[in-house]
Amino acid sequence: MSGNTPLIEVRGLRKHFPIEKSLFGKTTKVLKAVDDVSFHIDSGETFGLVGESGCGKSTTGRSVIRLFDITDGEIRYHGVDLAAMSEKQLKPYRKKMQAIFQDPYSSLNPGMNVLQLVSEPMEIHLDLSRSERRNRVVELLGKVGLKQEHMERYPHEFSGGQRQRISIARAIASNPQFVLCDEPISALDVSVQAQVVNMLEDLQDELGLTYLFIAHDLSMVRHISNRIGVMYLGKLVEVATSEELYARPAHPYTQALLAAIPVPDPRVPFAADRLLQGELPSPMESGVGCKFRTRCPFAFRRCGEEEPELLEIAPGHFAACHLHH
């Protein structure tokens, strides 16, 4: 961890959703979407969060920006815990923490044109006149590669990539410090994905932004992230710098995710033996031991008896695996 206080510090985060209730309203079954997750994000860096669908990565991201109440834990922003704050107490922090989601069409109001969509966060958070807001929208559209004449158009008139650019302009309109990027490119055409990632990196440099970048695909996260956390069934199983994770993946799950990335070279044999075996178990099953053991080719007795802790196995490299402890 760096010497200065991280911008975001998550400690012991838990988010449980009630699934079944008894006749008397008591919760009888709980989905542990996020189960004791801790990490930090330094100012100006990108922390990537990766894992299969249903692993809890989006729930983690949305908890960090307090889109819903959490079950337990701390979410510190500049050292201040947001976890227990009411909506009224959160208001000054809202403009500093913004989000870009996977599907820009569902996050943009179809009845508002681009001028209204991008200026709305300014109306809420910034004290600007109407003409100042309009000038700022023109400036923001330029930053995301759109033209001034796009201002009067509506979301349905744009391509998916252009809509995501509008979402990004809207997210940076209130001068945030932190942006949650929740699978912002996975719904986009492959040819557009790299453009959007490059634009996010340019904006980060220009505006001094800090990102939590969530994806299920390790290959794209590698290019944008300083550090990466790998999630499996509500737990972080590995955290390391981007280079270290690719060069020396320690957790069998991370190794399997990396083996699944196709190599554009027909001479390289496909590592089928390293791919994931079996189905993703239900997050409802709590059980003892390592959650990954049912799909792990290296599982041994201890894996079924005690859950491994996330421990430092090399400087700045953490893994939750009995093979390394």
C-alpha positions in Angstrom: 0.0 0.0 0.0 1.3 3.5 -0.8 2.4 5.9 1.8 -0.4 8.4 1.3 -4.0 7.6 2.1 -5.8 5.8 -0.8 -8.7 7.6 -2.5 -10.9 4.6 -1.9 -10.5 2.0 0.8 -12.9 -0.9 1.1 -12.7 -3.0 4.2 -14.7 -6.2 5.0 -17.4 -5.3 2.5 -20.5 -7.6 2.6 -23.6 -7.3 0.5 -26.3 -10.0 1.1 -29.6 -10.2 -0.7 -32.6 -11.9 1.0 -33.8 -14.6 -1.4 -36.5 -16.4 0.6 -38.6 -15.2 3.5 -40.7 -17.3 6.0 -44.4 -16.7 6.6 -43.5 -14.2 9.3 -41.2 -12.1 7.2 -38.0 -13.5 8.6 -35.2 -14.0 5.9 -34.6 -17.8 5.6 -32.2 -17.8 2.6 -29.5 -15.3 1.7 -27.5 -14.7 -1.4 -24.0 -13.6 -0.3 -23.2 -11.5 -3.4 -20.1 -9.9 -1.8 -18.7 -11.7 1.2 -15.9 -9.9 3.1 -14.0 -8.1 0.3 -11.2 -5.6 1.1 -9.1 -3.5 -1.4 -7.9 0.0 -1.9 -7.6 2.3 -5.0 -4.9 5.0 -5.0 -5.6 8.4 -6.4 -5.1 8.5 -10.2 -4.9 4.8 -10.7 -7.1 2.2 -12.3 -8.1 -0.8 -10.3 -9.5 -3.6 -12.5 -12.0 -6.0 -11.1 -12.5 -9.2 -13.0 -14.5 -12.4 -12.8 -17.3 -14.5 -14.4 -20.9 -13.3 -14.4 -22.5 -13.6 -11.0 -19.2 -13.4 -9.0 -20.2 -10.1 -7.3 -18.0 -7.7 -9.1 -20.8 -5.3 -10.2 -22.4 -5.5 -6.8 -19.0 -4.5 -5.3 -18.7 -1.5 -7.7 -22.2 -0.3 -7.1 -21.7 -0.7 -3.3 -18.5 1.5 -3.5 -20.5 4.4 -5.0 -23.4 3.7 -2.6 -26.0 2.9 -5.2 -27.5 0.8 -2.4 -27.1 0.0 1.3 -24.5 -2.5 2.2 -24.8 -5.3 4.8 -21.5 -4.8 6.5 -18.1 -3.2 6.1 -16.5 0.2 5.4 -16.2 2.2 2.3 -13.8 5.0 2.9 -13.5 7.9 0.5 -10.5 10.2 1.4 -10.6 8.5 4.8 -14.3 9.2 5.4 -16.6 6.2 5.8 -19.6 6.4 3.4 -21.1 3.1 4.4 -23.4 4.3 7.2 -24.3 7.7 5.6 -27.8 8.7 4.8 -28.7 10.0 1.3 -28.6 13.6 2.6 -25.1 13.1 4.1 -24.0 11.4 0.8 -25.0 14.3 -1.4 -21.7 16.2 -1.4 -19.9 13.0 -2.3 -22.3 12.1 -5.2 -20.7 14.6 -7.6 -17.2 13.3 -6.9 -18.2 9.7 -7.6 -19.8 8.9 -11.0 -20.5 5.8 -13.0 -20.5 4.5 -16.6 -22.6 1.3 -17.1 -22.6 -1.5 -19.6 -25.8 -0.6 -21.5 -25.8 3.1 -22.3 -29.2 2.9 -23.8 -30.8 2.0 -20.5 -28.9 4.5 -18.5 -29.8 7.5 -20.8 -33.3 8.9 -20.6 -34.7 8.4 -24.2 -36.8 11.5 -23.8 -33.9 13.9 -23.3 -31.6 15.2 -25.9 -27.8 15.2 -25.5 -27.7 18.8 -24.3 -30.2 17.9 -21.5 -28.5 14.6 -20.7 -25.0 16.0 -20.3 -26.1 19.2 -18.5 -28.4 17.5 -16.0 -25.5 16.5 -13.6 -24.4 20.2 -13.7 -27.8 21.4 -12.7 -27.7 19.1 -9.7 -24.1 19.6 -8.6 -22.6 22.8 -10.2 -23.8 26.4 -9.9 -23.7 27.4 -13.5 -25.9 29.6 -15.7 -27.7 28.1 -18.6 -25.2 29.5 -21.2 -22.3 28.3 -19.1 -23.8 24.9 -19.0 -24.3 24.9 -22.8 -20.7 25.9 -23.3 -19.5 23.2 -21.0 -21.6 20.6 -22.9 -19.9 21.6 -26.1 -16.5 21.3 -24.4 -17.4 17.9 -22.9 -18.7 16.6 -26.3 -15.3 17.6 -27.8 -13.5 15.6 -25.1 -15.4 12.4 -26.0 -15.2 12.8 -29.8 -18.7 14.1 -30.5 -19.6 17.3 -32.4 -21.6 20.3 -31.3 -24.5 19.5 -33.7 -25.0 16.3 -31.8 -26.5 18.3 -28.9 -30.0 18.4 -30.2 -30.2 14.7 -31.0 -31.7 11.9 -28.9 -30.2 8.6 -27.7 -31.9 6.4 -30.3 -30.2 8.4 -33.1 -26.7 7.2 -32.1 -24.7 4.0 -32.4 -23.8 2.0 -29.2 -20.3 3.4 -29.2 -21.6 7.0 -29.6 -24.2 6.4 -26.8 -21.4 5.2 -24.5 -19.5 8.5 -25.3 -22.5 10.5 -24.2 -22.6 8.5 -21.0 -18.9 9.3 -20.4 -19.5 13.0 -21.1 -22.4 12.9 -18.6 -20.2 11.1 -16.0 -17.4 13.7 -16.1 -19.8 16.7 -16.3 -19.8 17.2 -12.5 -15.9 17.2 -12.3 -15.7 13.9 -10.4 -12.5 12.4 -8.9 -13.7 8.8 -9.1 -15.5 6.9 -11.9 -16.9 3.4 -11.6 -16.7 1.8 -15.1 -19.0 -1.1 -14.8 -18.4 -3.3 -17.9 -18.4 -0.1 -20.1 -17.2 -1.9 -23.3 -18.6 -5.4 -23.1 -21.8 -4.5 -25.0 -19.9 -2.6 -27.7 -18.6 -3.8 -31.1 -15.1 -5.1 -30.9 -13.9 -2.4 -33.3 -15.2 0.3 -31.0 -14.0 -1.2 -27.7 -10.3 -0.1 -28.0 -11.4 3.5 -29.0 -13.5 3.8 -25.9 -10.7 2.4 -23.6 -8.2 4.7 -25.2 -10.5 7.6 -24.6 -11.1 6.7 -21.0 -7.3 6.6 -20.5 -6.8 10.0 -22.2 -9.5 11.5 -19.9 -7.9 9.9 -16.9 -4.6 11.6 -17.7 -6.2 15.0 -18.6 -8.6 15.2 -15.6 -6.7 13.2 -13.0 -9.5 10.6 -12.6 -9.4 7.4 -10.6 -11.2 4.4 -12.0 -12.6 1.1 -10.8 -12.9 -0.8 -14.1 -15.1 -3.9 -14.0 -15.0 -6.5 -16.7 -15.3 -10.3 -17.2 -12.6 -10.3 -19.9 -9.0 -10.2 -18.5 -7.4 -9.2 -21.9 -9.0 -5.7 -22.0 -8.5 -5.0 -18.3 -4.8 -5.6 -18.7 -4.3 -2.6 -20.8 -6.1 -0.1 -18.7 -5.4 -1.3 -15.1 -2.5 -0.5 -12.8 -3.6 -3.3 -10.4 -6.2 -6.1 -10.9 -8.4 -7.9 -8.4 -9.8 -11.3 -9.4 -13.2 -12.2 -7.9 -14.8 -15.6 -7.5 -18.2 -16.1 -5.8 -18.2 -13.0 -3.7 -14.5 -13.2 -2.7 -11.3 -11.7 -3.9 -9.0 -14.6 -4.8 -6.0 -12.7 -6.1 -4.8 -9.0 -6.3 -1.6 -7.9 -8.1 -0.2 -5.4 -10.5 -1.3 -5.9 -14.0 2.2 -7.1 -15.1 2.6 -9.4 -12.2 -0.8 -11.0 -12.6 -0.1 -11.8 -16.2 3.5 -12.9 -15.7 3.0 -14.9 -12.5 -0.7 -15.8 -11.9 -0.8 -17.6 -8.5 -4.4 -18.6 -8.1 -5.7 -21.6 -10.3 -8.8 -19.5 -11.1 -6.6 -16.7 -12.5 -4.6 -19.2 -14.4 -7.7 -20.6 -16.0 -9.0 -17.1 -16.9 -5.7 -16.3 -18.6 -5.7 -19.7 -20.4 -9.1 -18.9 -21.8 -7.8 -15.8 -23.7 -7.2 -16.8 -27.3 -3.7 -16.3 -28.6 -3.7 -15.0 -32.2 -1.1 -17.5 -33.3 -2.0 -20.9 -34.8 1.3 -22.4 -33.7 0.6 -21.9 -30.0 -1.3 -24.9 -28.7 -4.6 -24.2 -26.9 -4.2 -24.9 -23.2 -7.4 -26.9 -22.8 -6.2 -28.7 -19.7 -6.0 -25.3 -17.9 -9.6 -24.3 -18.7 -12.3 -24.3 -16.1 -13.8 -27.7 -15.3 -17.5 -28.0 -14.2 -20.2 -25.4 -13.6 -20.0 -22.3 -11.4 -21.4 -23.4 -8.1 -24.4 -21.6 -6.6 -23.5 -18.6 -4.4 -26.3 -19.8 -2.1 -24.2 -22.8 -0.9 -22.1 -21.5 2.0 -20.2 -24.8 2.9 -16.7 -24.9 4.4 -13.4 -24.7 2.6 -12.3 -22.9 -0.6 -15.2 -21.9 -2.9 -13.1 -22.8 -6.0 -12.2 -26.3 -5.0 -15.0 -28.0 -7.0 -13.4 -26.7 -10.2 -9.8 -26.7 -9.2 -7.4 -29.3 -10.7 -5.0 -28.9 -7.7 -7.5 -29.2 -4.8 -6.3 -31.3 -1.9 -7.8 -32.2 1.5 -7.1 -28.9 3.3 -9.0 -27.0 0.5 -12.2 -28.7 1.7 -11.6 -28.1 5.4 -10.7 -24.4 5.6 -11.2 -21.3 3.5 -7.9 -19.8 2.4 -7.3 -16.1 3.4 -6.1 -13.5 1.0 -2.4 -13.2 2.0 0.6 -11.5 0.6 2.7 -14.1 -1.3 5.2 -11.6 -2.9 5.5 -7.8 -2.5 2.1 -6.3 -3.5 0.8 -9.7 -4.7 -2.0 -11.3 -2.7 -3.6 -14.7 -3.2 -6.2 -16.7 -1.4 -4.9 -20.3 -2.1 -3.6 -23.0 0.1 -1.0 -23.9 -2.5 0.9 -20.7 -1.8 0.4 -20.4 2.0 
